């Protein structure tokens, strides 16, 4: 399965890129499994995704949401403002 992953703000800085296309292993089929996989391929994300929201195809996603071929996944860190 292929997905496009978009990284925003601090997550983009940690990964060093704004987006990438990934071919996922067969066992990476949910948002939670994707989060674990991303920490494996980007060590800089380890321990930093707890407060990050995931969106799937422009809608906020839950950890148990299933992934499908062609999905666009966005990682959205918390935003502070004033």
Secondary structure as the mmCIF struct_conf table of DSSP 4:
data_model
#
loop_
_struct_conf.conf_type_id
_struct_conf.id
_struct_conf.beg_label_comp_id
_struct_conf.beg_label_asym_id
_struct_conf.beg_label_seq_id
_struct_conf.end_label_comp_id
_struct_conf.end_label_asym_id
_struct_conf.end_label_seq_id
STRN STRN1 UNK A 2 UNK A 7
HELX_RH_AL_P HELX_RH_AL_P1 UNK A 9 UNK A 15
TURN_TY1_P TURN_TY1_P1 UNK A 16 UNK A 16
BEND BEND1 UNK A 17 UNK A 18
STRN STRN2 UNK A 19 UNK A 23
TURN_TY1_P TURN_TY1_P2 UNK A 26 UNK A 27
STRN STRN3 UNK A 30 UNK A 30
HELX_RH_AL_P HELX_RH_AL_P2 UNK A 31 UNK A 41
HELX_RH_3T_P HELX_RH_3T_P1 UNK A 43 UNK A 45
TURN_TY1_P TURN_TY1_P3 UNK A 46 UNK A 47
TURN_TY1_P TURN_TY1_P4 UNK A 50 UNK A 51
STRN STRN4 UNK A 53 UNK A 56
TURN_TY1_P TURN_TY1_P5 UNK A 57 UNK A 58
STRN STRN5 UNK A 59 UNK A 60
TURN_TY1_P TURN_TY1_P6 UNK A 63 UNK A 64
HELX_LH_PP_P HELX_LH_PP_P1 UNK A 65 UNK A 65
STRN STRN6 UNK A 66 UNK A 66
HELX_LH_PP_P HELX_LH_PP_P2 UNK A 67 UNK A 67
TURN_TY1_P TURN_TY1_P7 UNK A 69 UNK A 70
STRN STRN7 UNK A 72 UNK A 76
#
